[in-house]
Amino acid sequence: MIKPIMKDEAFLAIKSVPATKMDTQVAQDLKDTLQAYSNQCVGMAANMIGVSKNIIIFAIGPAQIVMYNPKITKKSRPYKVKEGCLSLEGERNTTRYENITVEYQDESFKKCKQSYSGFVAQIIQHEIDHCNGIII
């Protein structure tokens, strides 16, 4: 189901709790909502649709990738960038890393570890910040 975008900064600042297998509907709602906003957005975290769970989604072309409980375990090559967010007005300066490694659970809750770089790495970092209650 397409959900409204959360804009309450106090809610967005709350650190998300771990996701469980009971949260698959949240992931489906994220998929539907990301698809609905695909012309404005390439990634989302569950708190952006009003759910404080550690779930993110991002698009790589037509594919949507869901990560449950993602954690960045390695990062290298920092750079400065301005980012916007569907939940917040304007853009903000932040530091991102060109290369990251993420441990997470996939849609079957299988443990995974994968490395990402470039713009995809930037999207993942932004969404994980949401899960950590960091407003970017």
N, C-alpha and C positions, 0 to 999 in steps of 0.2 A: 504494500500500500504506500502511496506517495504521502509523505509526512511534511508538515510545515517546518521551515528552517528556524531553529532556535537562535534568538538574538540576545537573550538575557546574559550579559557578561558574568553576573554572579553565578549562574548555573554553569556556564562554560568553564569557569575557573575551578570547578569541583573535579578532583581527580577521579577518574573512572575506576570501577571495580572490575575484577577479572570476569571474563565471559565464560559461560558454560554451554553445554549442549542444549540447554533450555532456551538459549538466545538465538536460535536459528531464524526465528521470525524477524528479529531485529535486523539480521543480515539481509533478509529478503526486502524489508522496508528500506534499508540503505540502497540496495540495488535499484529498486523502483524509483526512489527519490533521486539518486544520482542520474539515472536515465532521464528523468523529467527535467533535470537541470544541466544536461550534458552540454548545452551551448554556453554555459557560464561557469562550469565547475568540472574538475577532473579527479577529485577525491573528496571523501567525507569520513567523518568519525561519528560514532553513534550519538555522542552528545549533541551533535548538530541537528539531530532529529528528536532531541529531548530524552535520550536514554543514556545514563551514566555507566555504560559498559565499555570494556576495552576491546572495541571492534572497529576496524577501519576498512574502507574500500577505496580502490582507485582504478582508473581506466587506463588501459594500454591499447590504443586503437579501439576496436569494438569489444574487446575483452574486459570484463570487470573482475578484479582480483579482491577477494575478501581475506582479511587476516584477523584471526582471533588472538588476543593477548600478545601483540607484537612488541618486541624489545630490540632496540639497536644494540648489538654487541661489539661492533667495530665500526670506526669511522675514520676517514682520512681526507685530506685536502680541503680545508675550510675555505669558504668564500662568503662574501656579503651579497645580500639580495633584498629586494623589496617584494613583499607578498601581499596579495589581497585574500579575502576570505568571504564566502557567501554569508557567514554569520555576523560579520563585522563590516562597518563602513570604512572605506579608504584602504590605504596600504601601510604596512609597517616594515621597518628595517629589521633584518635578522641575519644570523650566521647559519649557513647550511654546510654540508659536507658533500663533496663530489662523489665519494664512494662510501657505501655503508653495507654492513651485513646485519640481517634481521633474523631473529629466531621468532617463530610464531606457530600457530596451529592453523591448518587449512580448513576448508569447509567440512571435511570429515573429522576434524579435530586431531589429525595426524600432525605430529611435531615436524617442523620444517626449519631449514636454515638456508638462506639465499642471500646472495650479494646483488646490489643494485648500484647504478651510477647515473649521473646526469639528472635530467628532469624527473625521471621516475623516482630516484632517490630523494629529490627535493620534495615531491608530493608525499611520499611515505613519512619523511621527517615532520612535515607540517601536520599530518593527521595524527601521528604519535604524540606530538605536542598537545593536540586537543585532548587526547586520552589522559595526559599528565596534568591537565588543567592549566596549561600554558596558553595564554591568549596571544595568538599571532595573526 
